[in-house]
């Protein structure tokens, strides 16, 4: 069993094209010999966002803090703390922090095979 404090895991900038002011902390992943899932904490600075993108695997998200706008081909959906999201494989999506002053945080789970 492994127990950590999430803010003790170093934050790394997200280096995907069109990402803005977003970091990720890989809470559990290959470095922990996790066999199935990677758990990641994303932090969006005010006005920050992930790129609009898709990938061939599902992932699950839970909003922890702040307001988040989920962008998809169907438009923009506001999310709040405690909302959960299932993003289907190959579904276009983007997470934005619309706040001009506060950080937003969410946990994202992906298959370990796709964690880089």
C-alpha positions in Angstrom: 0.0 0.0 0.0 1.2 3.5 -0.8 -0.1 6.6 1.0 0.9 10.1 -0.1 -0.1 13.7 0.5 -1.1 15.1 -3.0 0.7 18.4 -2.6 4.0 16.6 -1.7 4.0 15.3 -5.3 5.8 17.8 -7.6 3.7 19.8 -10.1 4.9 19.6 -13.7 3.8 22.0 -16.5 1.5 20.4 -19.1 3.5 20.6 -22.3 0.7 19.8 -24.8 0.3 22.3 -27.6 -2.3 25.0 -26.8 -2.2 24.2 -23.0 -2.1 27.4 -21.0 -1.2 27.8 -17.3 -1.9 24.2 -16.3 0.1 21.8 -14.2 -0.2 18.1 -13.4 0.9 16.0 -10.4 1.0 12.3 -11.2 -0.2 11.1 -7.8 0.0 7.4 -8.7 1.3 6.0 -11.9 4.2 4.1 -13.4 6.6 5.4 -10.8 4.5 3.6 -8.2 4.2 0.4 -10.3 0.4 1.0 -10.5 -0.9 -1.9 -12.7 -4.1 -0.4 -14.1 -4.8 3.3 -13.6 -2.9 6.6 -13.2 -4.3 9.2 -10.9 -3.4 12.8 -11.8 -4.2 16.1 -10.2 -4.5 19.0 -12.6 -4.3 22.6 -11.5 -5.6 25.4 -13.8 -4.4 28.9 -12.9 -6.9 31.7 -13.4 -7.7 31.7 -17.1 -5.8 28.5 -17.7 -6.9 25.6 -19.8 -6.0 22.2 -21.3 -5.9 22.0 -25.1 -9.0 20.9 -27.0 -8.1 17.3 -27.7 -9.2 13.7 -27.9 -7.5 10.3 -27.2 -8.4 6.7 -27.7 -9.2 5.9 -24.1 -11.8 6.9 -21.6 -11.0 8.9 -18.5 -12.8 9.9 -15.4 -12.7 13.3 -13.7 -13.8 14.8 -10.4 -13.8 18.5 -9.8 -12.2 19.3 -6.4 -12.0 23.1 -6.3 -13.0 26.1 -8.3 -15.2 26.5 -11.3 -14.3 24.6 -14.5 -15.8 24.9 -17.9 -15.9 21.6 -19.9 -15.7 22.3 -23.6 -16.9 19.7 -26.1 -18.4 19.6 -29.6 -21.7 20.2 -27.9 -20.6 23.5 -26.4 -19.5 24.5 -22.9 -20.8 23.1 -19.7 -20.1 24.6 -16.3 -18.8 22.2 -13.6 -18.5 22.8 -9.9 -16.7 21.0 -7.0 -18.0 17.4 -6.5 -19.2 17.1 -10.2 -17.9 14.0 -11.9 -17.3 13.4 -15.6 -16.8 10.4 -17.9 -15.0 11.4 -21.1 -15.5 8.7 -23.7 -12.7 7.5 -26.0 -12.1 9.8 -28.9 -14.4 12.5 -27.5 -13.1 16.0 -28.1 -12.8 17.9 -24.7 -11.1 20.7 -23.0 -11.1 21.9 -19.4 -10.9 25.7 -18.7 -10.8 27.8 -15.6 -13.0 30.8 -16.3 -12.1 32.6 -13.0 -9.9 35.7 -13.2 -8.6 35.2 -9.7 -8.8 31.6 -8.3 -7.2 28.3 -9.1 -9.2 25.2 -10.2 -8.3 21.6 -9.4 -9.5 18.3 -10.6 -8.5 14.6 -10.4 -8.3 12.7 -13.6 -7.9 8.9 -13.9 -6.5 7.3 -17.1 -5.4 3.8 -18.0 -1.8 3.3 -17.0 -0.8 2.3 -20.5 -1.5 5.9 -21.7 0.2 7.7 -18.8 3.4 9.3 -20.1 
